Amino acid sequence: MNARRGSGASRPLILAGAAALIAAMFMTSCGDKADLEEAGAGEAPPAAGRVVLTKIAGPGGEDLAIWKEFVAAMRSGGPAAEKLRPYYEDLREPILGFLKEMRGKATWPEWDKTPKVFRVQEHVHFLIPLTFDGRTAEYCFTFLDEGGKWFFRHLEAIMIRLDLTGPLPTSTFPDVDEETKAHIREETSWSREIRLFNLLAELKGKDFAFDVFKDGNGYFLAAKTWVPFVEPRKAFILYTCWEQANLRGNTVTLEKLDDDDAVVRMSSYYFGLYKASAHLAQQVSFEDYTRIFETIWKDRARAAGWSLEIEYRNEGFPASACVLRFKRAA
């Protein structure tokens, strides 16, 4: 694991798996479309004028029984298929896979602790810290309550606490850390790009769809005009490192840069998303996903007068890190 936060490899287990399944879900993590409700037992009264969007259930409430039954089901092999009611049916298999992965890595005493309980209309959300692969993060488990019967809905590792929005009018809103925002930006962007790729491949063929990702001329123009005080080919390498690290949030190391060679090591959200986001694996093969990455970077290298070879490191998941080896083009 890289010391610097920001690569897909450093996210919690599965990013709760479904964290990235549907871009719109980012805006409803542990929130849904709640009516305005009074704060419940277990929470101090809200500040005067504060918008109260979520009802906090008391730890002894009936809602907590849902969590206890779910944990018991997890211990004994997982909830039955009929107990799953995902937001979208095509999420069923990915969710089952993620629950299986969590069972295999569970530290059960953590699951036995009392979670925070949030009720929003017919949904009950349980917020609890859990540890997987040595990393502890808060996870939100969402259940649908229908007449006293519960159905598992969703699991999430991204929670935007907009239920804590201050008094109106306001121009400030509760935020998340930079790593999470980088993940959301990349997830939203690449989900859209993959949908476009599939549409173009269907209409025009895969070669045409891959070619649409070639942006080398524009990328090199940005590098040599925005980094004007460095020789253009070197400016391209430096701009690549800056753009990927400071705009994209990736972990980037520039290992070599001279007139004939450059070496850039990178752990990117791009490949981390493929592991963490079940919908990407459903929509595009890893072979095509990798080819998109290589199409982009080889065209950028070409435009800047470099040839490029890419090596992949597979630590935890495929292409968890890659080494971009640039050589001066003949």
PyMOL commands that set and color helices and strands:
alter all, ss='L'
color gray80, all
select helices_A, chain A and resi 8-10+13-16+18-20+23-28+63-75+81-83+89-105+108-111+162-164+178-204+206-211+216-226+232-247+269-276+278-283+286-303
alter helices_A, ss='H'
color red, helices_A
select strands_A, chain A and resi 55-56+116-120+123-132+135-146+149-156+251-257+261-267+306-313+321-328
alter strands_A, ss='S'
color yellow, strands_A
deselect
rebuild
show_as cartoon
